[in-house]
Amino acid sequence: MDASPDPDLEAFRKTVRDFLHQTITPDIRAQAQRQAGIAAEPALGIWWLKELHKKGWAAPAWPKEYGGTGWDAARRHIFEEECVRAGAPTLWVSGHQLLGPVVMQFGTQAQKDFFLPRILNGEHYWSQGFSEPGSGSDLASLSTQAVLDGDHYIVNGGKIWTSHAHWSNWIFLLVRTAKPANKREGITFLVAPTDTPGITVQPIVSMSGEHETNQVFLDNVRIPVTNRIGDEGLGWAIAKYLLEFERAGSYAAQAQASLDEARIAAKSPDPVTGERQWDDPQFRRDFADAQLRVTAQSWMEKRVVSAISSGQNVGDAIASILKLRGSECQQAAQEVSVAALGPLGMADQRAALKPGSNEAAIGTPSAIRPTAKYLNGRAASIYGGSNEIQRNILFRFISAGQVP
Ligand SMILES: Cc1cc2nc3c(=O)[nH]c(=O)nc-3n(C[C@H](O)[C@H](O)[C@H](O)COP(=O)(O)OP(=O)(O)OC[C@H]3O[C@@H](n4cnc5c(N)ncnc54)[C@H](O)[C@@H]3O)c2cc1C
């Protein structure tokens, strides 16, 4: 990998920075900082998506023919890094990052024409109905049933941990349309508006106090056959295709942002005791350890981006490695950012954390988010396929002699 600066990419970085500087005002940045979830809540997130759409940047990874930017991997990576640095709201991924590529790859022309523009302009807000009670890691054991009745499927069963389902107006679902001996067969991919009769969404509140996930009940839900993506029984192949987009993200920029916040907090004297966490050698050791992991992750991400940009095939195992190491380094950084607050890390900041809240922080404003972010971040090694499952996948590659 050539690590020397590329003038074209540096010019691109400047264009992105200039745009972010104009658009992410201090007020927007402050609003984004009052949210600790996986993604910004819709009022802020959809506003940001629309701003990006005006600029033609709503879907950095999509080809131009579908309204994407056509950017190569290096430009997409720079864009993500700069958005995090600018404190932009984190976009909800189910539409543009997960469903969009599936529709492009497996959808009919009519489905592409209908869904893709509505993902781009924020009209459709999607949730992902894959996991079920009892079918998470072993997703192929899912049992939500879809029975063909004329030109509709009748769907019965339920989904769990469905993030943002209470805000979404569309959901994509893996359902069972047949029960062959091989459980990976007989799975089908359907999409439906969430106001379809028979769909009920109930909240699951996480230990950080946020309501992001839900349980979704499906009782005699009628979904037209025209809302099936791909052939009947192709659902497992589609799910595997989609999950690679979910796992291969960039983690280092977010983790670095947590560490940058931690450094500032640790060097600020505690408002009551006057003590600084930075003066504690154990804190500095933990900080250095987390920083090394984040730097290593950043270089791994850059190496992958550079390989993809120069046309190399990086191999399927890379998505698992990025997810495994990325979520671990993010959690290490979040742990340090709580430790940096000292006793303030124990304060319950939930009142100040609500979007649009005017509640003052307990202690200093920088103490509002780290603990909730840390608690929320514990889930990063579970969702999108737990880290144990990523290790199993890697073991299969390695034992087949395909060392990534
Ligand atoms: C915050 C959050 C948001 C989520 N959002 C969504 C969403 O929007 N849509 C959606 O469909 N799902 C979502 N999920 C579900 C997520 O994908 C599952 O939780 C995950 O796949 C694990 O499944 P499970 O919870 O059933 O745990 P289980 O599969 O029961 O696993 C329990 C434990 O056993 C371990 N384990 C299981 N099998 C093995 C094995 N073969 N080898 C080694 N260890 C194993 C796991 O790693 C885990 O530690 C979300 C989850 C969380 C926590």
The ligand as an SDF file (V2000), in Angstrom:
LIG
                    3D

 53 58  0  0  0  0  0  0  0  0999 V2000
  -28.7950   -3.3550   19.6370 C   0  0  0  0  0  0  0  0  0  0  0  0
  -29.1750   -4.4380   18.6940 C   0  0  0  0  0  0  0  0  0  0  0  0
  -29.7490   -4.1170   17.4790 C   0  0  0  0  0  0  0  0  0  0  0  0
  -30.1390   -5.1200   16.6010 C   0  0  0  0  0  0  0  0  0  0  0  0
  -30.7840   -4.7600   15.4450 N   0  0  0  0  0  0  0  0  0  0  0  0
  -31.2770   -5.7340   14.6420 C   0  0  0  0  0  0  0  0  0  0  0  0
  -32.0750   -5.4000   13.5020 C   0  0  0  0  0  0  0  0  0  0  0  0
  -32.3120   -4.2150   13.2090 O   0  0  0  0  0  0  0  0  0  0  0  0
  -32.5830   -6.3810   12.7590 N   0  0  0  0  0  0  0  0  0  0  0  0
  -32.3510   -7.7100   13.0290 C   0  0  0  0  0  0  0  0  0  0  0  0
  -32.8220   -8.5570   12.2950 O   0  0  0  0  0  0  0  0  0  0  0  0
  -31.5990   -8.0590   14.1100 N   0  0  0  0  0  0  0  0  0  0  0  0
  -31.0700   -7.1080   14.9160 C   0  0  0  0  0  0  0  0  0  0  0  0
  -30.3460   -7.4530   16.0330 N   0  0  0  0  0  0  0  0  0  0  0  0
  -30.1970   -8.8740   16.3500 C   0  0  0  0  0  0  0  0  0  0  0  0
  -28.7800   -9.4160   16.2110 C   0  0  0  0  0  0  0  0  0  0  0  0
  -28.4500   -9.6370   14.8740 O   0  0  0  0  0  0  0  0  0  0  0  0
  -28.7340  -10.6950   17.0510 C   0  0  0  0  0  0  0  0  0  0  0  0
  -28.8730  -10.3060   18.4060 O   0  0  0  0  0  0  0  0  0  0  0  0
  -27.4510  -11.4520   16.8740 C   0  0  0  0  0  0  0  0  0  0  0  0
  -27.3980  -12.0350   15.5960 O   0  0  0  0  0  0  0  0  0  0  0  0
  -27.2890  -12.5620   17.9470 C   0  0  0  0  0  0  0  0  0  0  0  0
  -28.4190  -13.3650   17.9870 O   0  0  0  0  0  0  0  0  0  0  0  0
  -29.1820  -13.6630   19.3590 P   0  0  0  0  0  0  0  0  0  0  0  0
  -29.4400  -12.3790   20.0390 O   0  0  0  0  0  0  0  0  0  0  0  0
  -30.3420  -14.5260   19.0380 O   0  0  0  0  0  0  0  0  0  0  0  0
  -28.1430  -14.4650   20.2640 O   0  0  0  0  0  0  0  0  0  0  0  0
  -27.7870  -16.0070   20.1670 P   0  0  0  0  0  0  0  0  0  0  0  0
  -27.6670  -16.4120   18.7430 O   0  0  0  0  0  0  0  0  0  0  0  0
  -28.7540  -16.7710   21.0070 O   0  0  0  0  0  0  0  0  0  0  0  0
  -26.3710  -16.0450   20.8230 O   0  0  0  0  0  0  0  0  0  0  0  0
  -26.1700  -15.9820   22.2480 C   0  0  0  0  0  0  0  0  0  0  0  0
  -24.6720  -16.0710   22.5090 C   0  0  0  0  0  0  0  0  0  0  0  0
  -24.1630  -17.3200   22.0420 O   0  0  0  0  0  0  0  0  0  0  0  0
  -23.1010  -17.1110   21.1110 C   0  0  0  0  0  0  0  0  0  0  0  0
  -23.2040  -18.1160   20.0240 N   0  0  0  0  0  0  0  0  0  0  0  0
  -24.3140  -18.4500   19.3280 C   0  0  0  0  0  0  0  0  0  0  0  0
  -24.0190  -19.3810   18.4000 N   0  0  0  0  0  0  0  0  0  0  0  0
  -22.6930  -19.6230   18.5030 C   0  0  0  0  0  0  0  0  0  0  0  0
  -21.7840  -20.4790   17.8130 C   0  0  0  0  0  0  0  0  0  0  0  0
  -22.1900  -21.2610   16.7990 N   0  0  0  0  0  0  0  0  0  0  0  0
  -20.4820  -20.4570   18.1700 N   0  0  0  0  0  0  0  0  0  0  0  0
  -20.0320  -19.6620   19.1790 C   0  0  0  0  0  0  0  0  0  0  0  0
  -20.8630  -18.8340   19.8950 N   0  0  0  0  0  0  0  0  0  0  0  0
  -22.1610  -18.8140   19.5480 C   0  0  0  0  0  0  0  0  0  0  0  0
  -23.3310  -15.7040   20.5410 C   0  0  0  0  0  0  0  0  0  0  0  0
  -22.1420  -15.1420   20.0710 O   0  0  0  0  0  0  0  0  0  0  0  0
  -23.8760  -14.9830   21.7680 C   0  0  0  0  0  0  0  0  0  0  0  0
  -22.7960  -14.5890   22.5990 O   0  0  0  0  0  0  0  0  0  0  0  0
  -29.9090   -6.4760   16.9210 C   0  0  0  0  0  0  0  0  0  0  0  0
  -29.3010   -6.8020   18.1230 C   0  0  0  0  0  0  0  0  0  0  0  0
  -28.9400   -5.8100   19.0170 C   0  0  0  0  0  0  0  0  0  0  0  0
  -28.3250   -6.2030   20.3250 C   0  0  0  0  0  0  0  0  0  0  0  0
  1  2  1  0
  2  3  1  0
  2 52  2  0
  3  4  2  0
  4  5  1  0
  4 50  1  0
  5  6  2  0
  6  7  1  0
  6 13  1  0
  7  8  2  0
  7  9  1  0
  9 10  1  0
 10 11  2  0
 10 12  1  0
 12 13  2  0
 13 14  1  0
 14 15  1  0
 14 50  1  0
 15 16  1  0
 16 17  1  0
 16 18  1  0
 18 19  1  0
 18 20  1  0
 20 21  1  0
 20 22  1  0
 22 23  1  0
 23 24  1  0
 24 25  2  0
 24 26  1  0
 24 27  1  0
 27 28  1  0
 28 29  2  0
 28 30  1  0
 28 31  1  0
 31 32  1  0
 32 33  1  0
 33 34  1  0
 33 48  1  0
 34 35  1  0
 35 36  1  0
 35 46  1  0
 36 37  1  0
 36 45  1  0
 37 38  2  0
 38 39  1  0
 39 40  1  0
 39 45  2  0
 40 41  1  0
 40 42  2  0
 42 43  1  0
 43 44  2  0
 44 45  1  0
 46 47  1  0
 46 48  1  0
 48 49  1  0
 50 51  2  0
 51 52  1  0
 52 53  1  0
M  END
$$$$
